């Protein structure tokens, strides 16, 4: 079993910054892709940023130049700068883990609220 623990959300004024963290633990042989998604009430989760095992990244157009995804060991980070009120959403981390049994699966964090005041 794999557990993901997110931290770093909160309330910030427009133009401010926050850094989200997501630490994975448990039965992990290796982690392939790691990503951040966000979701508005009643809508589907949308990809914010992703990072491959080799360090390649991709971003949603709406956050390019403002957000930076990075990873270290079993933790993925999302540095969010120049935050806008429309970034106010619940953010979820996602990791694709290969277990010691050889099987792979997706895991999700519990979600962390980011609120940007205007």
C-alpha distance (Angstrom), angle and dihedral (degrees) to the residues before:
residue distance angle dihedral
X1 . . .
X2 3.80 . .
X3 3.78 127.7 .
X4 3.81 126.4 -160.8
X5 3.78 121.3 -161.8
X6 3.78 118.6 -167.5
X7 3.78 126.6 -162.6
X8 3.78 140.7 164.6
X9 3.77 105.1 66.4
X10 3.78 123.1 128.4
X11 3.78 146.7 111.0
X12 3.79 121.9 -42.5
X13 3.78 136.5 162.9
X14 3.78 120.9 -108.6
X15 3.78 109.8 -81.7
X16 3.77 92.2 29.3
X17 3.79 131.6 114.9
X18 3.78 139.2 -119.9
X19 3.78 132.9 -179.6
X20 3.78 120.3 -147.1
X21 3.79 122.5 -159.0
X22 3.79 131.0 -166.8
X23 3.79 120.2 -172.0
X24 3.79 120.7 -164.7
X25 3.78 122.2 -155.2
X26 3.78 139.0 165.4
X27 3.78 132.7 56.0
X28 3.80 97.9 3.7
X29 3.78 123.7 153.5
X30 3.76 93.9 168.4
X31 3.78 140.4 -21.0
X32 3.77 120.2 -133.4
X33 3.80 116.2 -179.3
X34 3.79 123.2 9.7
X35 3.78 123.4 -168.3
X36 3.77 148.7 167.1
X37 3.78 123.7 -131.2
X38 3.77 131.4 -179.3
X39 3.75 133.2 -155.0
X40 3.76 138.3 -161.8
X41 3.82 120.2 -152.7
X42 3.78 110.5 -79.9
X43 3.78 94.0 7.1
X44 3.79 135.4 100.0
X45 3.75 120.8 -96.4
X46 3.77 112.7 -97.4
X47 3.77 127.4 -151.8
X48 3.79 113.0 -109.6
X49 3.79 101.3 175.5
X50 3.79 139.9 -21.5
X51 3.77 135.8 -164.1
X52 3.78 127.4 -163.1
X53 3.77 126.8 -140.6
X54 3.79 87.6 -100.7
X55 3.78 92.6 52.3
X56 3.79 100.9 -103.3
X57 3.79 111.6 147.2
X58 3.75 138.5 -161.6
X59 3.79 130.9 -174.5
X60 3.76 140.5 -163.6
X61 3.79 110.4 -103.7
X62 3.79 90.3 -118.6
X63 3.81 92.8 63.4
X64 3.80 103.1 34.2
X65 3.78 111.4 128.1
X66 3.82 92.1 15.4
X67 3.82 105.9 59.9
X68 3.80 128.5 51.2
X69 3.78 125.5 -165.5
X70 3.80 120.8 -157.0
X71 3.79 138.8 162.7
X72 3.76 138.1 -151.7
X73 3.79 121.8 -176.6
X74 3.81 106.2 -45.1
X75 3.80 96.2 -17.4
X76 3.78 129.3 92.5
X77 3.80 123.2 -161.8
X78 3.77 135.1 -162.4
X79 3.78 116.3 -159.9
X80 3.79 107.9 -161.9
X81 3.79 118.4 -166.0
X82 3.80 132.7 173.1
X83 3.77 89.8 24.1
X84 3.80 118.8 -160.6
X85 3.80 130.7 -157.2
X86 3.80 88.7 -110.0
X87 3.81 88.8 63.4
X88 3.80 87.2 69.9
X89 3.81 101.5 118.7
X90 3.78 142.6 108.8
X91 3.79 111.1 -83.2
X92 3.81 123.3 -149.3
X93 3.77 129.5 -170.1
X94 3.78 120.2 -142.0
X95 3.79 128.6 -165.7
X96 3.80 132.3 -176.4
X97 3.78 106.8 -141.8
X98 3.78 132.7 -169.3
X99 3.77 110.9 -150.9
X100 3.80 128.3 -149.8
X101 3.81 88.9 -100.5
X102 3.78 89.4 64.2
X103 3.79 96.2 -111.0
X104 3.80 122.3 121.4
X105 3.77 130.5 -148.1
X106 3.80 144.5 168.3
X107 3.78 120.1 -109.2
X108 3.80 129.9 -168.7
X109 3.78 132.4 -151.8
X110 3.79 121.9 -127.8
X111 3.80 93.8 -104.5
X112 3.78 130.6 -109.1
X113 3.80 126.2 -137.5
X114 3.78 119.5 -123.5
X115 3.80 115.7 -168.6
X116 3.80 122.3 -175.2
X117 3.78 116.9 -168.6
X118 3.79 121.8 -152.6
